[in-house]
Amino acid sequence: MESNTIKFKAAPDNNAEMKQILSEVYAALNEKGYNPINQIVGYLLSEDPTYITNYNGARSLICKIDRDELLQELVKHYLFH
């Protein structure tokens, strides 16, 4: 039985879509008076979509993003930009 580590990379189109969705979710949370960073972090840590408001469809938008890919991109951005 062979055990190989699988290396994956998010597609560039996916990154642009993730950024757009994250921006829209941020804006919706901000408009409703929430602290967007705290709410998004809460969602990412818990995978509980109730951290994200339904306002402007933000909750359904955030659920379209693969959390693992988003976390990977956030860490890469933090380290390399």
N, C-alpha and C positions, 0 to 999 in steps of 0.2 A: 504494500500500500504506500503510494507516494503522497507526500504532503508538500505542496508548493505554495509559496506566498503569491497571491495575486496582486498585481500592481494595477491600479486603475487611475484614469485621469478624466476629469470632467471635460466635456466638449466646450470649445469657446462660445458657441451659441448658448449653451446652458448657463455659462457664467453671466452673460449679458441679461438673460432672462431672470436669473437669480437676483442680480443687482436691481433690476426693474421692480420685481416683486417685493424685495426687501425695502426698497425706497417707498413704494406705495403703502406697505404695511406700517412703516415708520411714520409716514405722513398721517395715516388714519389714527394711529395711536396718539400722536401729538395733537391732532385736532380735537380728540375726545378728552384731552387733559391728562393723559397717562404719561408716565416716564417711558418713552419708547425703548430705550436701551434695557432697562430693568425688565420690561414685559417680554421683549424678544429673548433675552437671556433666560428668563424663567421658562419660556416655551422650549428653548433649545435643550435646557437641562432636564426638563420633566416630560417633554413631548405632550404636554397637556395643552390643547388648542384654546382652552378658555383663558389663557394668558393674553390672547389676541382678541381684540374687539371684532364684532361682526360688522361694524361701521364700514361702509364702502366695500364690503366683501373681503375685508382684510383677512379674516380667519380662513376662508376658503382659499385665498391666494397663498397664504403661508403653508398650507397643507399640500400645495403643488410642488414644493421644494423638497428634495431629498435632504433630510437633516444632516446625514453624514457628509454629503458633498458640500453642503453649506459650511459646516464646521471646518472641513478641510480647506476650503477657499478662504475663510476668515483667518485661520491660523497662518496660511501661506502669506496672505496680505499683511498681516501684522508683522511677520518676521522679515519680509523682503521688500516692504515699501515704506 
